[in-house]
Amino acid sequence: MRLKLLMALIAGGMAFSASALAHEPSYTAMMANTCNGCHGTDGVSAGPNMPNLGGVPANYMVEQMKLFKSGERPSSVMGRLAKGYSEGDFTAMAKYFAAMKYVGAKQPVDDAKAARGKVVHEERCEKCHEKGGSVGADEGILAGQWLEYLQISMNEFRSGKRPMPKKMAAKIEGEGKLSDADVEALVHFYASQH
Amino acid sequence: MSMNRRSFIKLLGASAGVGLAGAPMFSVANEIMPKKGRRVVVLGGGYGGAIAAKYIRMADPSIEVVLVTENKEYISGPLSTLVIAGFRDLKDNTITYEKLEANHGIKMVYAHAESVDAAAKVLVTNQGTIAYDRLVLSPGIDFRFEEIEGYDPKTTPDVIPHGWLPGAQTLLLKKQIESMKQGGVVVLTVPPTPYRCPPGPYERTSLFAYYLKQHNPTAKVIVWDANEKIASKGPLFMKGWTKHYGFDAKDSSKGMVSYHSNSKITKIDVKGMEVDNGVESIKADMINIIPPQKAGLIAFKAGVVGEDKKWCPVDPVTFESKLAPGIHVIGDSSSAAPMPKSGYSANSQAKCCATNVVQLMNGKPLIPPSFVNVCYSFITNKEAISVAAVYKEAGGKIAEVPNSGGVSPDLSEMDARYAYGWIKNILTEMST
């Protein structure tokens, strides 16, 4: 009984200090904290059209920030905000968020669509978006992102507003081009993977 | 823990001594939670205060944080005008603090702050006193009602709402616009800058027009602006009014919105429903006076309001008052220009203040600030506009990072969608 209590205290204390360590004041944390108003504390988003940042690989985030800054990736406020930071700032913030835990969005999805999306994913996407889109140093994390965010992203890609990597374009627009229903199914699959 | 005879006698002696000393007996007797370790007291549970309390605990859980706020529910100002126009429920703008308290070990005290004893480092509330090592004030705004002749602070808002403190005032404006006679005239008055939410009065103009266009299409919204031009996103608001509400900047008789700059309300006849700007007066069927503003009352009592007798001068790195060491002021009450008095500014300032309060308490070097502001305004139920900015400190002042930020290129449905994502995230950040 006493031992159990002691163990619990130690475990609790460790969790406590680990979280305090992650939030230790630094200029990087100072910059990264400003993102949390829209992307959630520790980059865990509650807003259905804003992506999770916590636990997302740094490479991908730096690349996206550069694309926002140059205007190649369409956005509302992100392009304007990205202009306020250097590439060094992007790297620092990206590493900060990458070290956080990824927490997928718990959200309702259409099970039939998600099942169909799983098939589409395995046929066309798994090679780059490995493990159901849950990892990807350069590709980012798709699994457990918000459905509305995924839908907006795919609309931007497919309408040509956001440039698609060649390999992605080949899988989506190439031979046996994906239908609207296929894409909708695909995003339901990723949204279901939290 | 049991108390032995000796410590009991000691305690008696101590309280007798305090009693003999006079005044302190009152505060000791009424102390809510005696301070044991290091403690920060945060006053105000809004966009600034809730975040300051949370981020202090996140950065250093060895510091006790007491968050003092008046009500168990907090209602957001941002997006509250959507409630008036009928496409948002006030409950979606409302948060409570249970999760914030449980997740971060913040001690909540629901009380009305009455004064601050800066020398003794004690906050006095109607529930008793609370001692602190550092105090963070995030009290929002109060009004300079006295600048409008005929305005009774107690009774006028029940007839002529300001709707600048959301809640009952929001619902009263909703009721008034819904029951206004067909073809009626609404007058909305904009206070001189700086005031809370610079684009807010123009969003309200837009959404009054949005409601009236559907339900009372011959009605008119007359805007009297104390400023020489629209205080924020001006060209975009005018574009939106032109696109949706027949606005014509050259002919105010056309369309639903009639805008007048350099028109500061000086007098109100509440019974006669008539406003006066010193040059002309108009009778209206509904009046929404957004009064001139100043820092929350407690800032005056704490002695942190500057020479302008309106706002609180602060250090841009720590947000510590330039007038009272140990007291920090964030959000609308602080002088943090060029940052606007917005919810996102308060959120961002709170994080910077929390970080450097922790550094100060731990005797560590201060960390340079980095701030962001993001603000969306609705033009209709489907279209919105936005402004974004990044700020740093330069030469002892807050400054916008050059060649960054700015307003949206146009009205868009995407900005309206993102506004909903914005409010969901920022209210979640404050309440969990």
Interface residues (C-beta under 8 A of the other chain):
Chain A: F16 S19 A20 H23 E24 P25 S26 Y27 A29 M30 M31 N33 T34 C35 N36 G37 C38 H39 G40 T41 S45 A46 G47 P48 N49 M50 S76 V77 R80 L81 A82 K83 G84 Y85 E148 I152
Chain B: K54 Y55 M58 A59 D60 P61 Y344 N347 S348 K351 C352 T355 N356 V358 Q359 K364 I367 P368 P369 S370 F371 V372 V374 S386 A388 A389 V390 V401 N403 S404 G405 G406 S408 S412 M414 D415 R417 Y418 Y420 G421 W422 I423 K424 N425 I426 T428 E429 T432
